[in-house]
């Protein structure tokens, strides 16, 4: 009998890289002239959220731009950032919370599995918790599935792991 091959489609965020990106962004904000005397800050909470604080919405946009730039440099997808509403904070500042999206929701899993089914590639896709296991007899079919998903403009980042 032919050996089955498989891989998992996941959506994970490397928190160590997120921390590195935040540290670099904070360092840049402290040295930039346009932030001199500003109350701008970026902090990550333990529950996977990033809190941005700045003097006003205009400065907050600049803080976001700096952080996005550091995300790109560290190979992190901006699609993992879910921006909350801008709120008034203490001392006349504004605050925005970014939730880092990790795991593939049930709705998103259905979109991916339907895409794989509709492609007619000879593989099986099963939803397992917040990831998708793709199995097939032919490794080329699995690589076709990866290519198919890469070509989609999904609004969330995905990685391919555990290729066997």
Residue, then its C-alpha position, 0 to 999 in steps of 0.5 A: x500500500x502506498x504511504x500517506x503523506x501529510x502536512x498541517x496548515x496553521x496560523x501561528x504568531x512567533x511571540x519572540x519575534x513580536x517582542x523583538x519587533x516591539x522593542x525595536x519600534x520602542x527604541x526607534x520612537x525614543x530616538x525620533x525627533x517627531x516623537x520628542x516629548x511625546x507620550x507614545x508607548x507600545x506594550x505587549x500583554x500576556x494574553x497576546x495583545x499589544x497596547x499602543x498609546x500616543x498623544x493624538x490619533x495622528x501620532x498614533x498612526x505614526x506609532x502603528x507605521x513604525x510597528x508595522x515596519x518592524x513586523x515586516x523586518x522580522x518576517x511577521x505578517x501584518x495580517x495577524x494584527x487585529x486593530x481595535x477601536x481608538x479610545x481616549x486614555x488618561x492624560x489626554x492621550x489615545x489608546x488602541x489595542x491590537x489583538x494578535x490573531x492565532x489559530x484558524x477559526x471554524x469559519x476560516x477553516x471551512x473556507x480553506x477546506x472548501x477551496x481544497x475540495x473544489x480544486x479536485x486535487x486528490x487530497x483529504x483536508x480535515x479540520x483539527x481544532x484550530x488547524x487543518x491536516x491535509x493528507x494525500x498519497x502523492x507529495x506533489x499533490x500536497x505541494x499543489x495544495x500549498x501553492x493553491x493556498x499561497x495564491x489566495x489572498x487570505x486575510x490571515x497568515x498561514x504556515x505549513x508545518x509537519x510535512x511528512 
